[in-house]
Amino acid sequence: MELQSSDAENLYWVDLYDPNPNFGYLCGSDRATYSDDDCPFIDDPTWSATVSVDNCKERCNEMNKNWKRAEDPVPPCTSIAFDELASECALRRCKIFSVMIAENSSTHDEMGEKYDRYKNNKKEKKPIQDFFLNLFDPAGDSKCYPGEMLRRVTEREHHQNPGSYVCEFDGTSEYKTDLPNPGADNPDYRETLPPDYVWDSGLPTFDGCWEGMNDATMNDKYLTYTFSVRLDYKWQQHYLQYEEEFKRHGYDAGLESSIQIVFDQVSWLFRKQFQINLKYSRVALQNKDDSWPENPWRPGDAGNILFTGDWNGGGGINQMCTSKDILVGTTLFVENEENPEYPLYDFNNAITLAHELMHHMGHGHNGVNMPDIMTGDGVLSYRRCNDPERPGQKKVCDYKSFLSFANVDQRQKYGVDMCNHIRSEQAQCCAVVEHMDVQSHSLLNMSAQSAKACVLEASLCPSGERCKYKGGGTDSGYDDNGGDYTCGDGYNFMMRERDELDPSVFNKASRDACMEALADMQSMGIDVRFDPNSCPIHLYDKPAGCYIMCSDDGDGLVGYFNENAYNYIENKYNDAEPLCISPSESPGSESPGSESPGSESPGTGIPSSTTTPTPLPTAVPTAVPTAVPTAVPTAVFQCKNHKDCDDNDKCTKDKCKKKRGICENKKKMNKCCKKKRDCKNVFKKGKLECTRYVCKRKMCRQKNTVYCAKKQKCTTGECHTTP
């Protein structure tokens, strides 16, 4: 078919599903596909008989032959779906173009709930196959690195269809997957590898990615993030097996520092491209029985990285300054069959860590037209370099960097989603701008302390005393009547109200009440430290809401607020206690637990600080937990515990207002549904993200989380589009 417009001539096919049996779905999963919301079917009937995939593509091409981009940014037909079992195909027109990454759209399981053919094909291990169109832009300078030549593909090669493009490099890629450890018989290899060895040369920089970046660059400073680290037992065994190899490469500081070799390589890349430096603070070692001695994450850490001895990689998006895990794993050294005395060093850990860190910093997977280390759908096969083993011929050589191509979809530009997240209030709360050589963390003085190392083993409020505040203990649970006994008779938790839009976290008023209570404790002379402007804390191994624990140096208490409302009270804690308050003691009133600084506080069991309390912000939150009324209203029925209020409806949260003896049954947000509109998308302003919910089998289920600039767009479901 002869296409009739220049725009149509520049369309080319990208195969999400490759018929080559060695590949199948190129993104590594047969579950990703396009929803009919994002990419509606456009034929009537929807599915029709076809001879082959090529025949189906030709029908789509025919619809596009007169397409002009200036008149409509989306071609009449953008993708096809092919049912191999039925020999049928469907034409589709996605709402946005270039087509979004399939993993951000839908799965075969979700589509199978609406269309049987998706379900049946999955059972036959022949899922619906997706193919989509992309646009070749002749202005290719912005799609290749300087010094590379843009070449249009004329016949299929290395998973690229005719009409696509490749970037040709007149040289040999410096990157080697495996590098033999240096030996005297091979002077080309060095004992200590330079940290830039794995990455592309001539890297582009993303100027202005974060506020103050240009000034920091001139003063040789970096936006610095520090991560806590966990090493699983297999990683530890791998280190012990190859300890001499770590030393040969210049890393001989011991097991806890074994990940420094990976941090050096990845931090080098982020410093060069984003003026961001990466460090690590505490390291926790997994026990042989798979248990962990502690969670090393502390407020102020940018995340928690788990290094495993197995092939792994995973994490979340927009998670800076939270306790969310980043999973990285594979062995660093492998056996060298040609020279057994010198094992091979594998860079895959560095590549995986860079990939997962970029997710953590807010960037999703890239499409095939941004073929760097963040590519999701598609094979990284857009770059060609000289093949040293076949002079005069080219080979595929992947990009090992974050690309700055300009002529790509906004959603794939790091200056949009990643840099927006780095500039957010959330990501700034644990960031420090400093010189590279500043030692802000130390494994020696920042290791976690157990409860036995400080006063948590003694009660905040000794038996028989009536104090304003007391710890709830580290052994929490429910009594036989369904009530909690953590705080005990006469005490309540600090205010723990859930956020109206996101019931998985407590609201700001609850956090403010916690901060005010901690400030009040300081005024009593109790040596408790806290930061009212600290990063959000979302932990499962610490009490929900306001809690206290030992400081890292073990010489006093630290107060925190855990926003995780789903952290059930049945959880056991070793090093922290929920903070409880007596409703009869309002902040600022005299009580046996309130003594002047410099004296022994009999109501706390803790010597008062003889120094000036930790300075507080000028604007101390004014939210004060309201005392619970003691009078019980007249009623025929009065509840005594939450079980008394059970209305046998799983869609409601049943709560007994014990002081008044009345029940409260509130409909749970995003729990049950009859229609799609019953499920509400949740927008998080500080994280600039929208969690999308769908109604499935009468239950609201989370679909995915995407970048979103405005709450209104999240509410109306527009955040899958370009912000």
HUMOKA-V632431 format. One record per pair of residues at least 24 apart in sequence whose C-alpha atoms are under 6 Angstrom apart, sorted by the first residue. I is the first residue (numbers start at 0). J is the second residue. D is the distance in Angstrom with one decimal. If there is no record, write none. Layout:
# HUMOKA-V632431
i;j;d
I;J;D
I;J;D
This chain:
# HUMOKA-V632431
i;j;d
2;64;4.9
3;64;5.4
3;65;5.7
4;65;5.6
6;67;5.8
7;64;5.7
7;66;5.9
9;134;5.7
9;135;5.0
10;133;5.6
10;134;4.6
11;132;5.5
11;133;5.5
11;162;5.0
11;163;5.8
12;131;5.8
12;132;4.6
13;130;5.9
13;131;5.4
13;132;5.9
14;130;4.6
15;129;5.6
15;130;5.4
16;128;5.5
16;129;5.8
25;377;4.9
26;375;5.6
26;376;4.3
26;377;5.6
30;106;5.0
30;107;5.2
31;101;5.5
31;102;5.0
31;106;4.5
32;101;5.1
32;105;5.4
32;106;5.2
33;101;5.6
33;104;5.3
33;105;5.3
34;104;5.8
34;105;5.1
37;93;5.7
37;94;5.9
38;91;5.8
38;92;5.4
38;93;3.7
39;91;5.6
39;92;5.8
40;90;5.9
40;91;4.4
41;90;5.9
41;91;5.4
45;89;5.7
46;87;5.9
46;88;5.4
46;89;4.8
47;87;5.2
47;88;5.7
48;86;5.9
48;87;4.3
49;86;5.8
49;87;5.2
77;131;5.9
77;132;5.5
78;130;5.7
78;131;4.0
78;132;6.0
79;129;6.0
79;130;5.5
80;128;5.6
80;129;4.7
81;127;5.7
81;128;5.0
82;127;5.1
100;366;5.9
141;404;4.9
141;405;5.2
142;404;4.9
165;381;4.5
165;382;5.5
166;382;4.8
167;382;5.9
167;383;4.7
167;384;5.9
168;383;5.9
168;384;4.7
170;384;5.8
170;385;5.3
171;384;5.7
171;385;5.0
177;343;5.6
177;344;5.4
177;345;5.0
178;343;5.4
178;344;5.2
179;343;4.4
180;341;5.3
180;343;6.0
190;247;5.8
190;248;5.2
191;248;4.4
191;249;5.6
194;264;4.5
198;399;5.1
199;399;5.5
204;272;4.2
205;272;5.9
205;273;5.6
208;418;5.0
209;422;5.5
220;433;5.0
220;434;4.4
221;274;5.3
221;275;5.3
221;276;5.8
221;432;5.3
221;433;5.5
222;275;4.7
222;431;5.7
222;432;4.5
223;275;5.8
223;276;4.7
223;277;5.9
223;430;5.7
223;431;5.1
223;432;5.8
224;277;5.2
224;301;5.9
224;430;5.5
225;277;6.0
225;278;4.6
225;279;4.9
225;300;5.3
225;301;5.7
226;279;4.5
226;280;6.0
226;300;5.1
226;301;5.2
226;302;5.1
226;303;5.8
227;279;5.6
227;280;5.2
227;281;5.1
227;295;5.8
227;296;5.3
227;303;4.8
228;282;4.7
228;303;5.6
228;304;4.8
228;305;5.9
229;282;5.5
229;283;4.7
229;284;6.0
229;305;4.7
230;284;5.2
230;305;6.0
230;306;5.1
231;285;4.9
231;307;5.3
232;285;5.4
233;308;4.7
234;307;5.3
234;308;4.3
261;349;5.4
265;349;5.9
265;353;5.9
280;440;5.5
281;442;5.6
281;446;6.0
299;429;4.7
315;359;5.7
316;358;4.8
316;359;4.8
316;361;4.9
317;359;5.4
317;360;5.4
317;361;4.1
318;359;5.0
319;359;5.9
319;360;5.8
319;426;5.1
320;426;5.7
320;429;5.6
327;352;6.0
360;417;5.7
361;416;5.9
361;417;4.6
361;420;5.6
362;416;5.7
362;417;5.0
365;411;5.6
371;398;5.2
371;401;6.0
424;685;5.8
425;685;5.6
428;534;5.4
445;551;5.9
447;551;5.5
448;551;5.7
449;574;5.5
450;574;4.6
452;553;5.7
453;553;5.3
459;603;4.3
459;604;5.7
460;602;5.3
460;603;4.6
466;591;5.7
466;592;4.6
466;602;5.8
467;580;5.7
467;581;5.2
467;584;5.4
468;579;5.6
468;580;4.6
469;579;5.3
470;576;5.5
470;577;5.8
470;578;5.0
470;579;5.9
471;576;5.3
471;577;5.1
472;576;5.1
473;572;5.1
473;573;5.8
473;576;5.4
474;571;5.8
475;569;6.0
476;568;5.8
476;569;4.7
482;640;5.7
486;579;5.6
490;579;6.0
490;580;5.3
490;581;4.5
491;579;5.5
491;580;5.4
492;579;4.7
493;579;5.8
494;624;5.9
503;564;5.3
503;565;5.9
504;562;5.0
504;563;5.0
504;564;4.8
505;562;5.1
505;564;5.8
511;620;5.6
511;622;6.0
512;622;5.3
512;623;5.4
513;545;5.6
521;612;6.0
523;593;5.0
523;594;5.6
524;596;4.5
524;607;4.8
524;608;5.6
525;607;5.1
526;555;5.9
526;608;5.4
527;556;4.5
527;557;5.2
528;557;4.7
529;557;5.8
529;558;5.2
536;561;5.0
536;562;6.0
537;561;5.6
537;562;5.5
537;563;5.0
539;566;5.5
542;577;5.6
545;577;6.0
545;578;5.6
546;576;5.5
546;577;4.1
546;578;4.9
547;575;5.7
547;576;5.5
548;575;4.5
582;626;4.9
629;658;5.7
631;659;4.3
632;659;5.8
637;661;5.7
669;699;5.1
670;698;5.8
670;699;5.3
671;697;5.8
671;698;4.5
671;699;5.7
672;697;4.8
672;698;5.3
673;697;5.4
680;714;5.6
682;710;5.7
689;713;5.6
